[in-house]
Amino acid sequence: MAATKDNPTVQPGTREALLEAAAEVIAETGFRSARVRDICERAGANVAAVNYHFGDKEGLYAALIQSAFDQVIARFPLDAGVSATSTPEERFLAFVRGYLQRILAAGAQCRHGRIVMREMIEPTSALDLMVEKVVKPTSLLLDDILKHLLGPGFPEASRRQTALSIIGQIVFYAHCRPVLERMNPDFKLDQGDLESLVNHVAQFSLGGIRALKDAGQTVKRKRTLPGRKVPPARRRK
């Protein structure tokens, strides 16, 4: 169907306007509370435009999630500045920086970050798309970095827990940002503050990773000491 002045449903730019308006409304209210009519009014489109371009509200949301991922991934890669000669520590620092930028970016990316965070708390059918598009690749990248930082032989289950602790630190600043701003009026996250936060999270995490690695190596040495006898258990009287 060709676009005409009498049919605003298919006017050029309508699809993009709906996605932009949906990002604003859903970031404010969440997917379940967002109304198609409100989105269309903000986009300057009629209600039928959503059905025409996306099928329904769920289709619009899925397209928004996909668009948000594409924009955030392109703008904030988790391996920015990393090369084949980069150390594991340098790769880890780039990962922390990219992840924090993704969830704390200003402007349109900030809206997208809030939508993604809300999807994790109040999941919809779009969560499967999020897991495949973002969560799994991110998890695999961090796991590979941790393998190099922790060394061979480190228990896989403990490595997964380490990864979750690192991600937990990062997403805390997104989930609790309103509380942090009320507790500390000087708390802000412009580019300079964000880089300071990146360095803190990275240094704090690397300290913990080194401690875990050293503890694991100490246990291995104790288990392999020659002639070491294990004392018999004492009997209870």
Beta strands, then each sheet from edge to edge (+ up, - down):
end
